[in-house]
Amino acid sequence: MLLGGSGSLKPGAEIILQCLLAGLAAAWVWTQSSTPSALHKLPREGWIIAALLLALPLCQLLPLPPALWHSLPGRAVEREALDLVGEASSWRPWSLTPNRTLASLLVMVASATMLVMAAAQDRRGRRLLLAIIAGAGLLSVLVGAAQLSGGGGNPFRFYNPDEAFLDGFQTNHNAEADVLLIAMVALAAAASEWGSQRPRPIAVRPLLGAIVGASLLLILGVILTASRTGIALLPIAIGAQTLILRRWLRLGRRNAVPAMAIAAALLVAVVALRFGHNTAMVRVLARFHATSEFRPEIWHDSVFALRQYWPWGGGMGSFIPVFAAAERLDVVTGRFVNRAHNDYLEFLIEAGLPGVLTLLGVGYAIASGAWRTARSRVPGSSAQMICGAANLAILGLHSLIDYPLRTMAIACIAAVSVGLLLPIPASAETGIAKEP
């Protein structure tokens, strides 16, 4: 979460992160090897999802005979260009951009690794993961405060020195909004888990006060990111917190959602009234007064690009060259379009019909694992499941108009969230009483 927001803007940081993760994974496998049956007790859905994540980019990198890749849609220009240098009859991969596909594969390897390691954790380990996510989110807000208070040459602007909004450790403010929303939910889940594991009854009111205070700080951070979708998704994060903490709040299932809606509306109203004339808040409000939006133009040309490469796609990571060839000249501006600003549409362009089938397989595996977790009624599974589901809902909805999963930080958080939905391994459940 501190290094993984770089993406293509700072590939050096991403390479460092991948090397660190490789070392961590190797150390984890080495510790697990001391118990021969430990890895075999991992939820089968975790292995299935990890395999599906890696299968698609790996297949796109396999060399194909000329007759086969010539027949793929959208390859005419590539074939003509290679014919000029006498390479049209060479074996070529399914992907138009194998280097970019390899980069995508490395990110998916990181996500798959995090998913397997998170799914392998017992209740205590998963609680620690939630606490780390919440802590990193709070630290990100503090960094964001330094970003907003500093002037030119601010050392806390790690990626974009000209950014006017709070972006923390992420490349852009939209990704930072997602990190803070997820941190809110993780905070409630970690606190609920910690409170239920205490050998003695806890003082609920002080703990709730601390959660509310930290959540208000995170909510203020979300607002100062000026991410319009991030702000719109606040009710989901607050609603997930309410469901997780409903026992302490003494709310039933029926009145939890109305209480969440009222709390969210009051919170937004208070912030708007209290900070409406603040310079940073004025910039945020100006985002909602924008009269033009360029995303529909990008979507229009992206749909055209999709038709050119359907049903096989151009390869993971191929969006930039594919879109550049499809972009209408009458809408070309000085702005560089690096993403479709709709991750589903971009995924279809890059992965085609095989990507749809892969996504359906991943969704089925997640649903199957979540169903088994719900039926097991292992202590702590309720808070963890709500947290994992809320995190995926936040990222899934934001992906409709942005690309949160294209950074390693959020991709790995999503992987951890999937791990939270899967059953705790059988070896870790030993000695744990069932939830009443």
C-alpha positions, -999 to 999 in steps of 0.1 A, spaced: 0 0 0 30 23 4 48 14 -28 22 -2 -50 5 29 -63 31 37 -88 21 18 -119 38 28 -152 46 63 -139 72 50 -116 82 15 -127 112 15 -104 90 14 -73 69 -13 -88 99 -35 -96 111 -30 -59 77 -40 -47 76 -71 -69 111 -82 -57 100 -77 -21 69 -97 -26 88 -125 -43 111 -127 -13 81 -126 11 64 -154 -9 96 -175 -9 99 -171 29 63 -180 34 65 -212 12 97 -222 31 79 -218 65 49 -238 52 71 -266 39 78 -276 75 42 -289 76 37 -311 46 -1 -310 47 -4 -272 54 -6 -261 18 -30 -288 9 -55 -276 35 -58 -242 18 -93 -235 4 -95 -250 -31 -112 -219 -44 -80 -199 -36 -59 -222 -59 -86 -221 -86 -88 -183 -86 -50 -179 -86 -47 -203 -115 -74 -185 -135 -57 -151 -129 -24 -164 -144 -38 -186 -172 -50 -159 -194 -19 -137 -198 3 -169 -200 -18 -181 -229 -16 -147 -246 22 -150 -245 25 -184 -262 39 -182 -297 13 -192 -324 20 -204 -359 15 -179 -387 -17 -194 -400 -33 -191 -366 -23 -156 -356 -30 -143 -391 -66 -153 -386 -71 -134 -354 -92 -102 -358 -74 -69 -359 -41 -84 -371 -41 -71 -406 -19 -40 -399 5 -60 -379 8 -86 -406 14 -59 -433 41 -42 -412 59 -75 -405 57 -83 -442 78 -53 -450 107 -68 -430 101 -103 -441 87 -115 -407 51 -120 -416 56 -158 -416 72 -159 -381 55 -173 -350 39 -145 -330 21 -145 -296 -16 -140 -293 -9 -106 -276 -2 -76 -298 21 -62 -271 39 -91 -254 60 -68 -232 29 -51 -218 13 -85 -213 43 -97 -194 40 -66 -171 3 -74 -166 13 -110 -158 37 -98 -131 10 -78 -114 -14 -108 -115 14 -130 -100 16 -105 -72 -22 -106 -67 -24 -143 -69 4 -146 -43 -14 -123 -19 -46 -141 -24 -31 -175 -16 -12 -162 14 -42 -143 28 -65 -173 23 -40 -195 42 -42 -173 73 -60 -182 105 -84 -158 122 -56 -140 139 -36 -136 107 -66 -122 88 -73 -98 117 -37 -86 114 -41 -80 77 -72 -59 83 -53 -39 109 -25 -33 85 -49 -20 58 -66 3 82 -33 16 96 -19 22 61 -50 41 52 -47 64 83 -10 69 76 -20 79 40 -44 106 53 -15 121 74 7 121 43 -22 137 24 -24 165 50 12 172 44 6 172 7 -23 198 10 -4 221 33 29 221 13 37 243 -16 59 239 -46 85 211 -44 65 193 -17 85 161 -9 53 143 0 41 144 -36 56 112 -46 44 108 -81 27 140 -94 41 173 -80 14 193 -97 -16 174 -81 -39 197 -62 -58 170 -43 -50 145 -16 -35 114 -32 -14 99 -4 8 70 -16 -12 65 -48 -6 78 -83 -39 96 -85 -67 108 -62 -93 83 -74 -71 54 -63 -65 71 -30 -102 74 -24 -106 37 -28 -78 30 -4 -94 52 23 -129 37 17 -114 2 21 -95 13 52 -127 24 68 -143 -10 64 -111 -28 75 -109 -6 106 -144 -16 117 -137 -53 109 -104 -53 128 -119 -36 158 -148 -60 159 -124 -90 156 -102 -76 183 -131 -69 207 -146 -104 202 -113 -121 209 -106 -103 242 -107 -127 272 -126 -101 292 -155 -79 282 -144 -46 267 -156 -10 272 -177 -6 240 -182 31 241 -145 42 242 -138 17 214 -167 30 193 -155 65 199 -121 57 186 -136 40 155 -158 70 149 -129 94 153 -106 75 129 -135 70 104 -142 107 104 -106 113 96 -107 88 67 -140 103 55 -125 137 54 -96 123 35 -120 107 9 -137 141 5 -103 159 0 -93 135 -27 -120 152 -47 -129 118 -63 -166 122 -71 -172 85 -74 -152 79 -42 -174 104 -23 -205 88 -38 -193 54 -25 -191 66 11 -225 51 20 -212 16 11 -182 20 34 -204 34 62 -230 8 56 -205 -20 59 -192 -5 91 -227 -3 105 -233 -40 96 -201 -51 112 -206 -31 144 -244 -36 146 -240 -56 179 -222 -28 196 -245 -2 180 -275 -23 191 -290 -22 156 -309 -50 141 -306 -61 105 -337 -41 95 -327 -7 109 -290 -9 102 -293 3 66 -316 33 74 -293 43 102 -264 42 78 -281 63 52 -291 89 78 -255 90 92 -240 94 58 -264 123 49 -257 141 81 -220 136 78 -219 151 43 -241 180 53 -219 188 84 -187 187 63 -202 209 36 -213 235 61 -182 234 83 -156 234 56 -175 249 26 -153 280 24 -120 262 29 -97 265 -1 -92 228 -4 -129 222 -1 -137 248 -27 -115 229 -51 -134 197 -42 -168 213 -48 -157 227 -81 -152 192 -93 -190 187 -90 -197 218 -110 -178 206 -140 -198 211 -172 -178 188 -195 -168 152 -192 -144 135 -216 -150 100 -205 -180 94 -229 -157 102 -258 -132 77 -246 -159 50 -242 -172 57 -277 -138 50 -293 -131 21 -269 -163 3 -281 -151 7 -317 -117 -7 -307 -135 -36 -289 -153 -45 -322 -120 -46 -341 -105 -73 -318 -135 -92 -306 -137 -121 -297 -100 -128 -289 -88 -94 -277 -56 -76 -282 -37 -90 -252 -35 -78 -216 -19 -43 -214 -25 -36 -251 -51 -8 -246 -28 22 -253 -17 12 -289 -51 -3 -297 -70 28 -286 -45 51 -303 -54 34 -336 -91 37 -329 -94 72 -316 -113 97 -337 -92 126 -350 -120 151 -343 -118 144 -305 -80 141 -302 -66 166 -277 -33 172 -259 -45 148 -232 -29 114 -234 -55 86 -230 -38 58 -211 -70 40 -199 -105 34 -210 -118 48 -176 -141 17 -175 -121 -13 -164 -147 -37 -177 -146 -22 -212 -108 -21 -212 -107 -58 -200 -129 -68 -229 -106 -50 -253 -76 -68 -240 -90 -102 -231 -120 -107 -253 -144 -136 -248 -118 -157 -230 -115 -130 -205 -153 -130 -199 -152 -168 -193 -122 -163 -170 -141 -136 -151 -171 -158 -147 -150 -187 -134 -134 -164 -108 -168 -151 -98 -181 -186 -94 -151 -197 -73 -155 -166 -50 -192 -172 -46 -186 -209 -38 -159 -201 -12 -181 -174 4 -210 -198 6 -189 -224 24 -176 -197 47 -211 -186 56 -222 -221 63 -192 -229 85 -201 -201 110 -165 -199 122 -160 -170 147 -150 -138 130 -161 -150 95 -191 -126 95 -171 -94 100 -144 -106 75 -170 -116 49 -188 -82 51 -154 -65 48 -143 -86 18 -176 -82 0 -178 -44 7 -142 -39 -6 -150 -58 -38 -182 -38 -42 -164 -5 -38 -138 -15 -64 -163 -31 -87 -185 0 -88 -156 24 -92 -143 3 -121 -174 14 -141 -158 48 -146 -122 43 -136 -94 18 -133 -86 11 -96 -73 -24 -101 -46 -12 -125 -23 -4 -96 -5 -31 -75 -16 -16 -42 -53 -19 -49 -49 -52 -69 -33 -68 -39 -59 -53 -15 -86 -69 -38 -68 -102 -36 -67 -100 2 -104 -91 2 -111 -123 -18 -90 -143 7 -113 -129 35 -143 -145 17 -128 -179 16 -130 -205 44 -103 -205 70 -81 -236 64 -91 -266 83 -58 -267 103 -64 -232 115 -100 -239 127 -89 -265 153 -99 -256 188 -122 -227 177 -157 -228 190 -186 -221 167 -202 -187 166 -234 -185 187 
